[in-house]
Amino acid sequence: MARLRARLTGNSSPFLAVTFAAIAAGLAAIDAVIVRLIAGDVHPFVIGFFRAVWGLAAILPWVLARPGLLKTSYRFQHVSRAALKLMSLVCGFAAFAAAPLADVMAIMFTAPIFVTLGAWLMLNEKLTIARITAILTSFLGALIIIGPSGSVSSALFLAVLAAGLQALVQLMLKRMSDRDPVESLVAWNLIVTVPIAVVPALFVWETPSLQNFGLLGLQGALGALNMSLMTKAFSLTDASRVAPIDFLRLPFVAGLGWLFFGELAGLSTWVGALLIFSSILLPIAANAWRSRD
């Protein structure tokens, strides 16, 4: 108990970051299940719109109570980040609707590798041999999961696109969190996303049923909480600490996929996921080894 109290009262940033990331992983798995439940009746663009609306409704009392949260050092960056985040979500929703949940979730773990590529291209970070090996290993894992061409593979390619867009958002988020607090980034993302999301949603609009409306509300609230937790986790410690914990999403969603839909993840899913997970850990292990020298 004394050790736990020391963690909570002392230098608790890494401990809290890992805790927040683990909770967010569970919320992401629940999110995927909700998308599958409503996918046949609600278009991904409409899901994206309601996710933003309900997410904004969930944090609105908090924003109204603390109007200072809306002070920001950025303007255009909030718009571009919200648009990219929405595109990533819609691609992910479409993938979850058409492909096995565990396959899509495993593919989404290529996002850190896209972050590595983006950091090299955009932030001039050094691309070491370990990172190059990680990139190749991750994409090999993704190819194993995607498998031969077909309708399911097309859905999984959407998951790859979602992961790439998510990585771009994370790179922007890392930069923006240097000058804006986490609360402001979350609030502005939801505020800006609503008017952006309504435009494509109008072209495919069908009013959801009462049951689907409730599920959309739950998804929006969970999505806002998930984003808050992950944003806070990335701001508290290095991404290398958060990335391995985020992998909990796969066993969580595999379990829920079996429980709700009778989906059993195949060997190719776990082999591909293992390669992707290894690719995430490889640069971390290389950095730890260099720090010992």
N, C-alpha and C positions, 0 to 999 in steps of 0.2 A: 504493500500500500504506500509506503514511504517513497519507493522508487517511482510509482505511478504519479504520486503527488508532485515529486520533483520534476517529472516530465511535463506536467500540466502547468507548473508555476515557473519553471526555469526556461531554458532554451527549448521550447516546445514546437518550434516551427516545423522541423522534419516529421515529428510524431503526428502533429495535427494534419499536415499535408497528406500523409499516408492514410490516416483515418478518413479524411474527406474524400480521397480518391476511391477508397474501398466502398464507401457508402454510395458514391456516384456510380460505381460499377454495377451495384445492385439495382439502382434506379434505371440505368440504361437498359438492363435486361428486361425490366418490367415495361419500359417504353416500347421495346421491340415486340413484346407480346400484344400490347394494346394496338399497335399498328397492324399486326396480322389480324386481330379480331375485327377491325373496322375496315380493312383494306378493300373488301369486296363491295362495300357500299359507299365509301368516301374516297374521293380522288386525292392523291398525294398533295396537290396544290392546296386543296381545301384543308387537309390535315395540317399543312404548314401554316396556313392562315390562323386556324383555331388554336394551334399550339402557341403562336405569338400572342393572340388575343387573351387567352386564358393565363398565359404566363405573365403578361402585363397586368392583368386584373389581380393576380396573386401578389405582386410586389407593389401595386399602386398605393395602398395605405401606407406602406413603409416609405415610399417616395414622398408622399404628401406630408408625412410627419417630419421628413428630413429633406426639405427642398434644396439644401446645399449640395445634395448628391448630384444635382444636374449641372454643377459647375464642371467644366471640362476643358482640357487643353486641345481637344480635337473637334473637328466638324466633319469634313468630308470622310475621314477615316471611319467614323461611326457608320456612315451610310454604306461605304464599300464593304466593311466587315459584316454588316447585317445582311447585305445582299448575298455575299459569298456563303455566309452561314445558312441562309435560307436555301440556297441552291444545294448545299451539302445535305441538309435535312431532307429535302424533297427526293434527291437521288437515293438516300438511305431508305426512306419510306417505300419507294418503288421497289427497291431490292428486297426489303423485308417482306413485302407483299407477295413476291413471286418466287423466292428461293428459300431453302431451309435456313432457319434463323441462325443456327450455329455457323453455317458456311458464310453468311453475310457478316456476322460479327467477327469471324476470323479474318476475313478480308479487310475489315475496317482497321485491323491492327497494323496495316501497312502505313497508317498515317504518320507515326514517328519517323519512318524511313523517308517519307516525303518531306517531313520537317528537316531532316538532315540534308536532303538535296536542296531544299529551299534556303537553308542557312548558308550553304556553300554558294549558291547562285546570287542570293540577295544580300547576305550579311558578310560575305567574304570569309566565312569560317573555313578552316583548313579541312580538306577531305583526305583523311588518313587511310592507310591500308585497311585498318579495322572497319572503318566506316564504309569503304567501298565493298568489302566482303559482306558487311551487314546488308547493304542495299541489294546486292546480287542474291543473297540468301533469302531475303524477304520476298523479292519478286518471284523466286523459284517456288517458295511456299504458296504464294498467291496463284501461280499457274497450276500447281498440283490441285488446289481446291477448285479452281474454275473448270479444269478438265477439258474434255472435248467440246467443240462448238455445239450450240443448241440454245433452246429458249431459256433454260436455267442459267447457262453461261452468260447470256446477254444481261440477265438481271444482276449477276455477280460483277460484270463490268461496270454497272452502275455503282456498285459498292466500292469498286476501285476509284471511280470518279469522286464519290462522296468522301473517301479517305484523303484524296489529294486536295480537295477543297477544304476539308477540315484542317489539314496541315497548314494551308495558307492562312487560315483564320488564326491558328495558334501562333504562327510567326508574327502576325499583326498584333495579337493579344499580348505577346511577350514584350513587344516594343511599347505598346500603349500603356501597359501596367507600370511602366517606369514613371509616368507623370500623372496618370489618373488612378484613383483608388478602385478596388475591385467592385465596390457597390455601384460606382458611377458607370463602369463598363457594362455591368449587367443591366442596369436601368436603361441606359441609352440604347443598348442592343435591342431590347424588347420594344422600346418606344419607336424606334426607327423601323423595325421589322414589320410592324402592323401595316402601315400604309404601303410598304413595298409588297407585302404578301397578298394584299387584297386584289391587286391588279390581275395576276394570273389566275387567282381563285375564281374571279367573276366569269371567266371564259368557260369554266367547267363546273359551275355551281349547281349543286343539288342539296337542298336543305337536309341535314342529317336527322335521323330519327332521334327520339328522346334518349334512348339507350346509348346510341353513338355520341350524342351530344354530351352526355355525362362522362363517357370514356375520353372524349376530346378534352373536356375540362380537367379531368384527372391527369391526362398526359401533359397538358400545358403547365399545370402546377409542378409536376415532377420534373419537367424539362427545365423550368426556371430554377428549381432547387439544384438540379444536376449541374447546370451551367454555373451557378454560384459556387458550388462546392469545387468543381474543377478549376474555375478561375482562381479561387482562393488557394487551392493546392499548388498551382503553378506559380503563384506569387510568393508563396512561403518558402519554397525550396527549389532546387534544380529539377529540371524536367526528367533527368536520369533517375531520380528517386520516385517520381510519380508513375513513369511508364510501366515498370513491372507490376505495380499494384493494379493498374488499369486492365491488365490481362485477366483479372477475375471476372470481367464481363463474359468471357467465353464459357466457363463452367456454369455460371449463373444462367445464361441464356440457353445453354444446352439442356440444363435441368428443367427450365420452364417450358422449353420447346417440347420436351418429352411429356411433361405433365399436362400441358394444355392441348397439344396437337399430335402427340404420339410420334414425334420426330426423333429418330436416333441418329446422332452424328456418325458418319462413316469413317473408315480408316483414313481416307484421303483428307478429310477435314482435320483430324487430329495431327496427322503428319505435316500437313501444310501449316497448321497453326503452330506446331512445335518449331518449324523452321522460322516462321515469322517472329515468334517469341524469342528464339535464339538470336535472331538478327538485332532485336532490340537490346538484348543483354550484352552482346559482343562489344560494342563501343564502351559500355559502362565498365565491363570487366577490364578492357584495355586501359582505360583511364585510371582505374584503381591500381592496376599493375604498375603503370608508369609512376604513380604517386608514391609507390613503395621504394622506388629506386633513388 
